[in-house]
Amino acid sequence: MTLSLGNITFDCTDPRRVAGFWAQALDRPVDDGANEFFASLRTRPDEPTWLFIKVPEGKSAKNRLHVDLRADDRETEVARLVGLGATRHDDHDQYGVAWTVLTDVEGNEFCVGQPSI
């Protein structure tokens, strides 16, 4: 048996809003049929689908798992994401990678990184 990543799923209180942020961040359209309970972003055929599902509880602690995105120009991408509604938290440079920790519009942590110079 072989496993592969099928979806990246976000529990959220406002699926359309969170999907809208990630659609702009990833330059992908929100799929038709988005509603107050569910939204999705299809990506390239070799990439997982991003799902956004309404849950009754809000986020209460740091994510134990998060998305790491790669950028050719980290600072430019971080500035663009902040302009879309992300919040910048920390910058790090370790293990041969420089990365910035951000949160999306509902506080979900994610990172944008690039190889250190």
N, CA, C and O atoms as a printed pandas DataFrame, in Angstrom:
     atom_number atom_name residue_name chain_id  residue_number  x_coord  y_coord  z_coord
0              1         N          MET        A               1    0.847   -1.178    0.000
1              2        CA          MET        A               1    0.000    0.000    0.000
2              3         C          MET        A               1    0.893    1.243    0.000
3              4         O          MET        A               1    1.912    1.285    0.689
4              5         N          THR        A               2    0.503    2.243   -0.774
5              6        CA          THR        A               2    1.247    3.490   -0.846
6              7         C          THR        A               2    0.334    4.637   -0.438
7              8         O          THR        A               2   -0.796    4.740   -0.917
8              9         N          LEU        A               3    0.815    5.484    0.431
9             10        CA          LEU        A               3    0.073    6.672    0.850
10            11         C          LEU        A               3    0.627    7.894    0.145
11            12         O          LEU        A               3    1.814    7.958   -0.174
12            13         N          SER        A               4   -0.249    8.869   -0.096
13            14        CA          SER        A               4    0.173   10.167   -0.608
14            15         C          SER        A               4   -0.742   11.221   -0.006
15            16         O          SER        A               4   -1.858   10.924    0.420
16            17         N          LEU        A               5   -0.261   12.434    0.021
17            18        CA          LEU        A               5   -1.037   13.527    0.591
18            19         C          LEU        A               5   -2.180   13.882   -0.340
19            20         O          LEU        A               5   -1.956   14.206   -1.506
20            21         N          GLY        A               6   -3.404   13.824    0.166
21            22        CA          GLY        A               6   -4.570   14.107   -0.658
22            23         C          GLY        A               6   -5.102   15.519   -0.483
23            24         O          GLY        A               6   -5.447   16.184   -1.460
24            25         N          ASN        A               7   -5.168   15.980    0.771
25            26        CA          ASN        A               7   -5.743   17.288    1.063
26            27         C          ASN        A               7   -4.975   17.957    2.188
27            28         O          ASN        A               7   -4.339   17.298    3.010
28            29         N          ILE        A               8   -5.048   19.273    2.208
29            30        CA          ILE        A               8   -4.632   20.072    3.346
30            31         C          ILE        A               8   -5.926   20.687    3.860
31            32         O          ILE        A               8   -6.581   21.444    3.144
32            33         N          THR        A               9   -6.298   20.366    5.095
33            34        CA          THR        A               9   -7.612   20.750    5.610
34            35         C          THR        A               9   -7.472   21.717    6.777
35            36         O          THR        A               9   -6.705   21.482    7.710
36            37         N          PHE        A              10   -8.227   22.809    6.705
37            38        CA          PHE        A              10   -8.279   23.806    7.767
38            39         C          PHE        A              10   -9.646   23.741    8.429
39            40         O          PHE        A              10  -10.665   23.877    7.752
40            41         N          ASP        A              11   -9.685   23.535    9.738
41            42        CA          ASP        A              11  -10.907   23.765   10.500
42            43         C          ASP        A              11  -10.980   25.271   10.717
43            44         O          ASP        A              11   -9.980   25.895   11.072
44            45         N          CYS        A              12  -12.151   25.857   10.507
45            46        CA          CYS        A              12  -12.248   27.308   10.639
46            47         C          CYS        A              12  -13.683   27.722   10.966
47            48         O          CYS        A              12  -14.613   26.925   10.845
48            49         N          THR        A              13  -13.846   28.964   11.377
49            50        CA          THR        A              13  -15.186   29.468   11.673
50            51         C          THR        A              13  -15.830   30.118   10.449
51            52         O          THR        A              13  -17.055   30.231   10.385
52            53         N          ASP        A              14  -15.025   30.546    9.481
53            54        CA          ASP        A              14  -15.545   31.192    8.269
54            55         C          ASP        A              14  -14.813   30.643    7.041
55            56         O          ASP        A              14  -13.858   31.257    6.565
56            57         N          PRO        A              15  -15.253   29.494    6.531
57            58        CA          PRO        A              15  -14.550   28.856    5.416
58            59         C          PRO        A              15  -14.364   29.744    4.187
59            60         O          PRO        A              15  -13.305   29.703    3.562
60            61         N          ARG        A              16  -15.360   30.539    3.828
61            62        CA          ARG        A              16  -15.210   31.394    2.644
62            63         C          ARG        A              16  -14.113   32.431    2.840
63            64         O          ARG        A              16  -13.336   32.699    1.924
64            65         N          ARG        A              17  -14.051   33.014    4.034
65            66        CA          ARG        A              17  -13.039   34.040    4.316
66            67         C          ARG        A              17  -11.635   33.438    4.304
67            68         O          ARG        A              17  -10.724   34.001    3.696
68            69         N          VAL        A              18  -11.457   32.302    4.969
69            70        CA          VAL        A              18  -10.140   31.673    5.023
70            71         C          VAL        A              18   -9.737   31.173    3.638
71            72         O          VAL        A              18   -8.588   31.337    3.229
72            73         N          ALA        A              19  -10.676   30.564    2.914
73            74        CA          ALA        A              19  -10.394   30.109    1.546
74            75         C          ALA        A              19  -10.036   31.296    0.654
75            76         O          ALA        A              19   -9.148   31.189   -0.191
76            77         N          GLY        A              20  -10.716   32.419    0.834
77            78        CA          GLY        A              20  -10.408   33.611    0.041
78            79         C          GLY        A              20   -8.994   34.102    0.276
79            80         O          GLY        A              20   -8.302   34.487   -0.668
80            81         N          PHE        A              21   -8.555   34.093    1.538
81            82        CA          PHE        A              21   -7.176   34.486    1.835
82            83         C          PHE        A              21   -6.194   33.553    1.127
83            84         O          PHE        A              21   -5.275   34.009    0.447
84            85         N          TRP        A              22   -6.396   32.238    1.291
85            86        CA          TRP        A              22   -5.461   31.277    0.702
86            87         C          TRP        A              22   -5.544   31.268   -0.821
87            88         O          TRP        A              22   -4.540   31.007   -1.485
88            89         N          ALA        A              23   -6.706   31.544   -1.385
89            90        CA          ALA        A              23   -6.824   31.642   -2.846
90            91         C          ALA        A              23   -5.934   32.771   -3.367
91            92         O          ALA        A              23   -5.235   32.605   -4.367
92            93         N          GLN        A              24   -5.961   33.907   -2.692
93            94        CA          GLN        A              24   -5.103   35.012   -3.101
94            95         C          GLN        A              24   -3.634   34.690   -2.842
95            96         O          GLN        A              24   -2.773   34.995   -3.667
96            97         N          ALA        A              25   -3.349   34.074   -1.696
97            98        CA          ALA        A              25   -1.961   33.744   -1.357
98            99         C          ALA        A              25   -1.355   32.790   -2.376
99           100         O          ALA        A              25   -0.197   32.948   -2.762
100          101         N          LEU        A              26   -2.129   31.799   -2.814
101          102        CA          LEU        A              26   -1.626   30.766   -3.717
102          103         C          LEU        A              26   -1.931   31.042   -5.186
103          104         O          LEU        A              26   -1.549   30.266   -6.061
104          105         N          ASP        A              27   -2.620   32.149   -5.452
105          106        CA          ASP        A              27   -3.026   32.513   -6.814
106          107         C          ASP        A              27   -3.841   31.383   -7.457
107          108         O          ASP        A              27   -3.556   30.935   -8.568
108          109         N          ARG        A              28   -4.851   30.949   -6.727
109          110        CA          ARG        A              28   -5.764   29.903   -7.182
110          111         C          ARG        A              28   -7.189   30.367   -6.913
111          112         O          ARG        A              28   -7.426   31.061   -5.924
112          113         N          PRO        A              29   -8.142   30.004   -7.766
113          114        CA          PRO        A              29   -9.523   30.386   -7.490
114          115         C          PRO        A              29  -10.158   29.498   -6.429
115          116         O          PRO        A              29   -9.794   28.331   -6.278
116          117         N          VAL        A              30  -11.107   30.061   -5.701
117          118        CA          VAL        A              30  -11.944   29.249   -4.819
118          119         C          VAL        A              30  -12.876   28.459   -5.726
119          120         O          VAL        A              30  -13.455   29.010   -6.661
120          121         N          ASP        A              31  -13.019   27.166   -5.447
121          122        CA          ASP        A              31  -13.874   26.321   -6.275
122          123         C          ASP        A              31  -15.331   26.760   -6.187
123          124         O          ASP        A              31  -15.763   27.310   -5.174
124          125         N          ASP        A              32  -16.080   26.512   -7.253
125          126        CA          ASP        A              32  -17.517   26.765   -7.247
126          127         C          ASP        A              32  -18.160   25.970   -6.111
127          128         O          ASP        A              32  -17.697   24.885   -5.759
128          129         N          GLY        A              33  -19.211   26.514   -5.553
129          130        CA          GLY        A              33  -19.953   25.826   -4.509
130          131         C          GLY        A              33  -19.546   26.179   -3.093
131          132         O          GLY        A              33  -20.084   25.618   -2.139
132          133         N          ALA        A              34  -18.603   27.104   -2.937
133          134        CA          ALA        A              34  -18.211   27.507   -1.581
134          135         C          ALA        A              34  -19.433   28.056   -0.854
135          136         O          ALA        A              34  -20.257   28.756   -1.443
136          137         N          ASN        A              35  -19.540   27.730    0.427
137          138        CA          ASN        A              35  -20.666   28.221    1.220
138          139         C          ASN        A              35  -20.213   28.460    2.654
139          140         O          ASN        A              35  -19.015   28.424    2.933
140          141         N          GLU        A              36  -21.129   28.699    3.548
141          142        CA          GLU        A              36  -20.747   29.027    4.921
142          143         C          GLU        A              36  -20.170   27.834    5.686
143          144         O          GLU        A              36  -19.624   28.013    6.775
144          145         N          PHE        A              37  -20.279   26.624    5.137
145          146        CA          PHE        A              37  -19.799   25.430    5.817
146          147         C          PHE        A              37  -18.543   24.809    5.195
147          148         O          PHE        A              37  -17.806   24.089    5.869
148          149         N          PHE        A              38  -18.302   25.091    3.907
149          150        CA          PHE        A              38  -17.227   24.402    3.204
150          151         C          PHE        A              38  -16.761   25.215    2.006
151          152         O          PHE        A              38  -17.559   25.841    1.307
152          153         N          ALA        A              39  -15.455   25.192    1.785
153          154        CA          ALA        A              39  -14.868   25.780    0.571
154          155         C          ALA        A              39  -13.625   24.967    0.239
155          156         O          ALA        A              39  -13.051   24.304    1.103
156          157         N          SER        A              40  -13.219   25.028   -1.027
157          158        CA          SER        A              40  -12.017   24.302   -1.433
158          159         C          SER        A              40  -11.280   25.060   -2.517
159          160         O          SER        A              40  -11.848   25.890   -3.227
160          161         N          LEU        A              41   -9.985   24.748   -2.624
161          162        CA          LEU        A              41   -9.118   25.274   -3.677
162          163         C          LEU        A              41   -8.472   24.082   -4.343
163          164         O          LEU        A              41   -7.774   23.301   -3.696
164          165         N          ARG        A              42   -8.700   23.944   -5.609
165          166        CA          ARG        A              42   -7.991   22.900   -6.350
166          167         C          ARG        A              42   -6.677   23.518   -6.816
167          168         O          ARG        A              42   -6.616   24.696   -7.168
168          169         N          THR        A              43   -5.665   22.725   -6.809
169          170        CA          THR        A              43   -4.364   23.192   -7.271
170          171         C          THR        A              43   -3.990   22.383   -8.502
171          172         O          THR        A              43   -4.866   21.867   -9.197
172          173         N          ARG        A              44   -2.743   22.274   -8.766
173          174        CA          ARG        A              44   -2.279   21.472   -9.902
174          175         C          ARG        A              44   -2.571   19.998   -9.627
175          176         O          ARG        A              44   -2.710   19.599   -8.471
176          177         N          PRO        A              45   -2.666   19.185  -10.687
177          178        CA          PRO        A              45   -2.992   17.769  -10.488
178          179         C          PRO        A              45   -2.041   17.020   -9.551
179          180         O          PRO        A              45   -2.452   16.056   -8.905
180          181         N          ASP        A              46   -0.793   17.441   -9.467
181          182        CA          ASP        A              46    0.173   16.746   -8.619
182          183         C          ASP        A              46    0.245   17.328   -7.202
183          184         O          ASP        A              46    1.124   16.948   -6.429
184          185         N          GLU        A              47   -0.660   18.234   -6.853
185          186        CA          GLU        A              47   -0.676   18.864   -5.535
186          187         C          GLU        A              47   -1.962   18.525   -4.801
187          188         O          GLU        A              47   -2.970   18.218   -5.438
188          189         N          PRO        A              48   -1.946   18.575   -3.469
189          190        CA          PRO        A              48   -3.172   18.298   -2.711
190          191         C          PRO        A              48   -4.193   19.421   -2.865
191          192         O          PRO        A              48   -3.840   20.560   -3.171
192          193         N          THR        A              49   -5.450   19.086   -2.650
193          194        CA          THR        A              49   -6.532   20.071   -2.613
194          195         C          THR        A              49   -6.536   20.715   -1.231
195          196         O          THR        A              49   -6.278   20.046   -0.230
196          197         N          TRP        A              50   -6.825   21.996   -1.177
197          198        CA          TRP        A              50   -6.938   22.717    0.098
198          199         C          TRP        A              50   -8.420   22.772    0.465
199          200         O          TRP        A              50   -9.233   23.266   -0.317
200          201         N          LEU        A              51   -8.777   22.270    1.643
201          202        CA          LEU        A              51  -10.163   22.238    2.110
202          203         C          LEU        A              51  -10.315   23.132    3.334
203          204         O          LEU        A              51   -9.411   23.232    4.164
204          205         N          PHE        A              52  -11.470   23.777    3.431
205          206        CA          PHE        A              52  -11.789   24.684    4.540
206          207         C          PHE        A              52  -13.166   24.290    5.058
207          208         O          PHE        A              52  -14.164   24.414    4.348
208          209         N          ILE        A              53  -13.215   23.815    6.298
209          210        CA          ILE        A              53  -14.436   23.238    6.843
210          211         C          ILE        A              53  -14.817   23.967    8.125
211          212         O          ILE        A              53  -13.985   24.176    9.008
212          213         N          LYS        A              54  -16.078   24.346    8.210
213          214        CA          LYS        A              54  -16.577   25.060    9.388
214          215         C          LYS        A              54  -16.638   24.117   10.587
215          216         O          LYS        A              54  -17.132   22.993   10.493
216          217         N          VAL        A              55  -16.124   24.602   11.712
217          218        CA          VAL        A              55  -16.228   23.899   12.981
218          219         C          VAL        A              55  -16.803   24.879   14.010
219          220         O          VAL        A              55  -16.655   26.092   13.857
220          221         N          PRO        A              56  -17.451   24.364   15.049
221          222        CA          PRO        A              56  -18.101   25.267   16.005
222          223         C          PRO        A              56  -17.142   26.002   16.940
223          224         O          PRO        A              56  -17.461   27.093   17.414
224          225         N          GLU        A              57  -15.976   25.425   17.211
225          226        CA          GLU        A              57  -15.057   26.049   18.153
226          227         C          GLU        A              57  -13.999   26.868   17.424
227          228         O          GLU        A              57  -13.623   26.556   16.294
228          229         N          GLY        A              58  -13.531   27.912   18.081
229          230        CA          GLY        A              58  -12.469   28.731   17.530
230          231         C          GLY        A              58  -11.109   28.123   17.838
231          232         O          GLY        A              58  -11.004   27.185   18.627
232          233         N          LYS        A              59  -10.088   28.652   17.222
233          234        CA          LYS        A              59   -8.719   28.191   17.470
234          235         C          LYS        A              59   -8.321   28.607   18.879
235          236         O          LYS        A              59   -8.538   29.752   19.276
236          237         N          SER        A              60   -7.735   27.672   19.642
237          238        CA          SER        A              60   -7.416   28.001   21.030
238          239         C          SER        A              60   -5.949   27.797   21.400
239          240         O          SER        A              60   -5.535   28.189   22.491
240          241         N          ALA        A              61   -5.161   27.197   20.522
241          242        CA          ALA        A              61   -3.751   26.953   20.837
242          243         C          ALA        A              61   -2.931   26.949   19.553
243          244         O          ALA        A              61   -3.474   26.960   18.448
244          245         N          LYS        A              62   -1.624   26.932   19.722
245          246        CA          LYS        A              62   -0.710   26.877   18.577
246          247         C          LYS        A              62   -0.950   25.603   17.780
247          248         O          LYS        A              62   -1.172   24.534   18.348
248          249         N          ASN        A              63   -0.904   25.730   16.461
249          250        CA          ASN        A              63   -1.024   24.551   15.592
250          251         C          ASN        A              63    0.136   23.604   15.870
251          252         O          ASN        A              63    1.269   24.046   16.060
252          253         N          ARG        A              64   -0.140   22.316   15.893
253          254        CA          ARG        A              64    0.918   21.318   16.029
254          255         C          ARG        A              64    1.467   20.921   14.665
255          256         O          ARG        A              64    2.532   20.310   14.578
256          257         N          LEU        A              65    0.759   21.259   13.618
257          258        CA          LEU        A              65    1.167   20.991   12.244
258          259         C          LEU        A              65    0.857   22.255   11.458
259          260         O          LEU        A              65   -0.189   22.870   11.665
260          261         N          HIS        A              66    1.753   22.652   10.555
261          262        CA          HIS        A              66    1.498   23.861    9.777
262          263         C          HIS        A              66    2.081   23.719    8.382
263          264         O          HIS        A              66    2.851   22.801    8.103
264          265         N          VAL        A              67    1.703   24.633    7.522
265          266        CA          VAL        A              67    2.163   24.654    6.138
266          267         C          VAL        A              67    3.442   25.486    6.051
267          268         O          VAL        A              67    3.516   26.584    6.601
268          269         N          ASP        A              68    4.443   24.953    5.357
269          270        CA          ASP        A              68    5.662   25.706    5.045
270          271         C          ASP        A              68    5.666   25.964    3.548
271          272         O          ASP        A              68    5.615   25.031    2.747
272          273         N          LEU        A              69    5.725   27.226    3.179
273          274        CA          LEU        A              69    5.758   27.623    1.774
274          275         C          LEU        A              69    7.162   28.086    1.419
275          276         O          LEU        A              69    7.865   28.641    2.264
276          277         N          ARG        A              70    7.570   27.869    0.199
277          278        CA          ARG        A              70    8.894   28.265   -0.283
278          279         C          ARG        A              70    8.745   29.464   -1.204
279          280         O          ARG        A              70    7.818   29.523   -2.012
280          281         N          ALA        A              71    9.661   30.421   -1.080
281          282        CA          ALA        A              71    9.630   31.622   -1.917
282          283         C          ALA        A              71   11.029   31.928   -2.441
283          284         O          ALA        A              71   12.024   31.686   -1.758
284          285         N          ASP        A              72   11.094   32.459   -3.652
285          286        CA          ASP        A              72   12.373   32.926   -4.191
286          287         C          ASP        A              72   12.798   34.215   -3.501
287          288         O          ASP        A              72   13.988   34.448   -3.286
288          289         N          ASP        A              73   11.815   35.059   -3.152
289          290        CA          ASP        A              73   12.073   36.323   -2.472
290          291         C          ASP        A              73   11.154   36.389   -1.257
291          292         O          ASP        A              73   10.033   36.893   -1.338
292          293         N          ARG        A              74   11.640   35.877   -0.140
293          294        CA          ARG        A              74   10.822   35.750    1.073
294          295         C          ARG        A              74   10.229   37.077    1.517
295          296         O          ARG        A              74    9.033   37.148    1.799
296          297         N          GLU        A              75   11.032   38.123    1.585
297          298        CA          GLU        A              75   10.537   39.413    2.080
298          299         C          GLU        A              75    9.415   39.973    1.209
299          300         O          GLU        A              75    8.445   40.527    1.726
300          301         N          THR        A              76    9.543   39.834   -0.094
301          302        CA          THR        A              76    8.492   40.320   -0.994
302          303         C          THR        A              76    7.210   39.529   -0.780
303          304         O          THR        A              76    6.127   40.112   -0.723
304          305         N          GLU        A              77    7.318   38.208   -0.661
305          306        CA          GLU        A              77    6.132   37.375   -0.442
306          307         C          GLU        A              77    5.501   37.641    0.916
307          308         O          GLU        A              77    4.277   37.697    1.030
308          309         N          VAL        A              78    6.321   37.804    1.942
309          310        CA          VAL        A              78    5.787   38.089    3.273
310          311         C          VAL        A              78    5.029   39.416    3.249
311          312         O          VAL        A              78    3.938   39.508    3.811
312          313         N          ALA        A              79    5.580   40.428    2.619
313          314        CA          ALA        A              79    4.900   41.725    2.523
314          315         C          ALA        A              79    3.572   41.583    1.776
315          316         O          ALA        A              79    2.572   42.184    2.171
316          317         N          ARG        A              80    3.557   40.794    0.703
317          318        CA          ARG        A              80    2.316   40.577   -0.056
318          319         C          ARG        A              80    1.278   39.871    0.810
319          320         O          ARG        A              80    0.107   40.252    0.798
320          321         N          LEU        A              81    1.687   38.854    1.557
321          322        CA          LEU        A              81    0.764   38.112    2.409
322          323         C          LEU        A              81    0.223   38.975    3.541
323          324         O          LEU        A              81   -0.955   38.882    3.882
324          325         N          VAL        A              82    1.067   39.807    4.119
325          326        CA          VAL        A              82    0.604   40.740    5.153
326          327         C          VAL        A              82   -0.431   41.688    4.549
327          328         O          VAL        A              82   -1.427   42.012    5.196
328          329         N          GLY        A              83   -0.204   42.128    3.329
329          330        CA          GLY        A              83   -1.181   42.975    2.644
330          331         C          GLY        A              83   -2.516   42.286    2.405
331          332         O          GLY        A              83   -3.548   42.947    2.282
332          333         N          LEU        A              84   -2.498   40.945    2.338
333          334        CA          LEU        A              84   -3.736   40.175    2.149
334          335         C          LEU        A              84   -4.450   39.894    3.465
335          336         O          LEU        A              84   -5.576   39.397    3.464
336          337         N          GLY        A              85   -3.802   40.209    4.594
337          338        CA          GLY        A              85   -4.438   39.994    5.893
338          339         C          GLY        A              85   -3.673   39.102    6.845
339          340         O          GLY        A              85   -4.115   38.900    7.976
340          341         N          ALA        A              86   -2.530   38.555    6.426
341          342        CA          ALA        A              86   -1.710   37.740    7.324
342          343         C          ALA        A              86   -1.052   38.638    8.368
343          344         O          ALA        A              86   -0.929   39.848    8.174
344          345         N          THR        A              87   -0.634   38.036    9.468
345          346        CA          THR        A              87    0.094   38.742   10.512
346          347         C          THR        A              87    1.481   38.127   10.636
347          348         O          THR        A              87    1.625   36.908   10.724
348          349         N          ARG        A              88    2.500   38.983   10.641
349          350        CA          ARG        A              88    3.888   38.527   10.761
350          351         C          ARG        A              88    4.222   38.370   12.241
351          352         O          ARG        A              88    3.907   39.241   13.052
352          353         N          HIS        A              89    4.866   37.247   12.590
353          354        CA          HIS        A              89    5.189   36.991   13.995
354          355         C          HIS        A              89    6.681   36.918   14.277
355          356         O          HIS        A              89    7.176   37.673   15.114
356          357         N          ASP        A              90    7.409   36.041   13.611
357          358        CA          ASP        A              90    8.818   35.823   13.926
358          359         C          ASP        A              90    9.615   35.577   12.653
359          360         O          ASP        A              90    9.077   35.138   11.637
360          361         N          ASP        A              91   10.907   35.868   12.732
361          362        CA          ASP        A              91   11.847   35.539   11.661
362          363         C          ASP        A              91   12.924   34.642   12.239
363          364         O          ASP        A              91   13.370   34.842   13.369
364          365         N          HIS        A              92   13.340   33.655   11.463
365          366        CA          HIS        A              92   14.352   32.699   11.903
366          367         C          HIS        A              92   15.341   32.445   10.768
367          368         O          HIS        A              92   15.013   32.600    9.592
368          369         N          ASP        A              93   16.544   32.056   11.138
369          370        CA          ASP        A              93   17.558   31.666   10.162
370          371         C          ASP        A              93   18.373   30.552   10.805
371          372         O          ASP        A              93   19.335   30.808   11.529
372          373         N          GLN        A              94   17.976   29.313   10.532
373          374        CA          GLN        A              94   18.635   28.145   11.097
374          375         C          GLN        A              94   18.575   27.002   10.093
375          376         O          GLN        A              94   17.740   26.991    9.189
376          377         N          TYR        A              95   19.463   26.056   10.269
377          378        CA          TYR        A              95   19.438   24.822    9.494
378          379         C          TYR        A              95   19.544   25.060    7.986
379          380         O          TYR        A              95   19.083   24.237    7.194
380          381         N          GLY        A              96   20.151   26.185    7.588
381          382        CA          GLY        A              96   20.305   26.485    6.174
382          383         C          GLY        A              96   19.077   27.085    5.518
383          384         O          GLY        A              96   19.015   27.202    4.294
384          385         N          VAL        A              97   18.094   27.469    6.332
385          386        CA          VAL        A              97   16.850   28.056    5.814
386          387         C          VAL        A              97   16.525   29.312    6.620
387          388         O          VAL        A              97   16.633   29.318    7.846
388          389         N          ALA        A              98   16.125   30.374    5.919
389          390        CA          ALA        A              98   15.586   31.571    6.569
390          391         C          ALA        A              98   14.080   31.516    6.383
391          392         O          ALA        A              98   13.602   31.289    5.271
392          393         N          TRP        A              99   13.317   31.723    7.469
393          394        CA          TRP        A              99   11.864   31.670    7.333
394          395         C          TRP        A              99   11.188   32.673    8.247
395          396         O          TRP        A              99   11.739   33.109    9.258
396          397         N          THR        A             100    9.975   33.022    7.853
397          398        CA          THR        A             100    9.132   33.935    8.603
398          399         C          THR        A             100    7.880   33.187    9.012
399          400         O          THR        A             100    7.260   32.509    8.192
400          401         N          VAL        A             101    7.506   33.307   10.280
401          402        CA          VAL        A             101    6.275   32.717   10.798
402          403         C          VAL        A             101    5.180   33.767   10.697
403          404         O          VAL        A             101    5.339   34.898   11.156
404          405         N          LEU        A             102    4.065   33.374   10.090
405          406        CA          LEU        A             102    2.903   34.249    9.946
406          407         C          LEU        A             102    1.654   33.506   10.424
407          408         O          LEU        A             102    1.693   32.299   10.663
408          409         N          THR        A             103    0.556   34.236   10.558
409          410        CA          THR        A             103   -0.747   33.611   10.761
410          411         C          THR        A             103   -1.694   34.134    9.705
411          412         O          THR        A             103   -1.584   35.276    9.259
412          413         N          ASP        A             104   -2.641   33.270    9.306
413          414        CA          ASP        A             104   -3.639   33.689    8.322
414          415         C          ASP        A             104   -4.744   34.484    9.004
415          416         O          ASP        A             104   -4.597   34.870   10.164
416          417         N          VAL        A             105   -5.830   34.731    8.316
417          418        CA          VAL        A             105   -6.903   35.601    8.810
418          419         C          VAL        A             105   -7.668   35.012    9.992
419          420         O          VAL        A             105   -8.432   35.729   10.637
420          421         N          GLU        A             106   -7.483   33.716   10.296
421          422        CA          GLU        A             106   -8.093   33.120   11.494
422          423         C          GLU        A             106   -7.055   32.652   12.501
423          424         O          GLU        A             106   -7.380   31.926   13.441
424          425         N          GLY        A             107   -5.808   33.065   12.307
425          426        CA          GLY        A             107   -4.775   32.756   13.287
426          427         C          GLY        A             107   -4.039   31.450   13.082
427          428         O          GLY        A             107   -3.292   31.031   13.966
428          429         N          ASN        A             108   -4.223   30.786   11.939
429          430        CA          ASN        A             108   -3.495   29.553   11.652
430          431         C          ASN        A             108   -2.063   29.877   11.254
431          432         O          ASN        A             108   -1.830   30.668   10.340
432          433         N          GLU        A             109   -1.094   29.257   11.950
433          434        CA          GLU        A             109    0.309   29.520   11.675
434          435         C          GLU        A             109    0.740   28.897   10.350
435          436         O          GLU        A             109    0.277   27.818    9.979
436          437         N          PHE        A             110    1.625   29.585    9.650
437          438        CA          PHE        A             110    2.292   29.054    8.468
438          439         C          PHE        A             110    3.611   29.787    8.310
439          440         O          PHE        A             110    3.814   30.852    8.894
440          441         N          CYS        A             111    4.503   29.215    7.523
441          442        CA          CYS        A             111    5.829   29.809    7.347
442          443         C          CYS        A             111    6.117   30.029    5.867
443          444         O          CYS        A             111    5.629   29.300    5.003
444          445         N          VAL        A             112    6.920   31.050    5.601
445          446        CA          VAL        A             112    7.443   31.305    4.265
446          447         C          VAL        A             112    8.964   31.310    4.404
447          448         O          VAL        A             112    9.527   32.073    5.189
448          449         N          GLY        A             113    9.613   30.449    3.631
449          450        CA          GLY        A             113   11.052   30.330    3.773
450          451         C          GLY        A             113   11.782   30.291    2.447
451          452         O          GLY        A             113   11.183   30.138    1.382
452          453         N          GLN        A             114   13.082   30.431    2.544
453          454        CA          GLN        A             114   13.974   30.283    1.403
454          455         C          GLN        A             114   15.336   29.885    1.944
455          456         O          GLN        A             114   15.642   30.149    3.107
456          457         N          PRO        A             115   16.162   29.249    1.111
457          458        CA          PRO        A             115   17.501   28.871    1.570
458          459         C          PRO        A             115   18.273   30.101    2.062
459          460         O          PRO        A             115   18.170   31.182    1.483
460          461         N          SER        A             116   19.044   29.921    3.134
461          462        CA          SER        A             116   19.890   31.007    3.649
462          463         C          SER        A             116   21.022   31.266    2.664
463          464         O          SER        A             116   21.469   30.377    1.939
464          465         N          ILE        A             117   21.464   32.512    2.667
465          466        CA          ILE        A             117   22.595   32.878    1.808
466          467         C          ILE        A             117   23.872   32.689    2.576
467          468         O          ILE        A             117   24.954   32.938    2.045
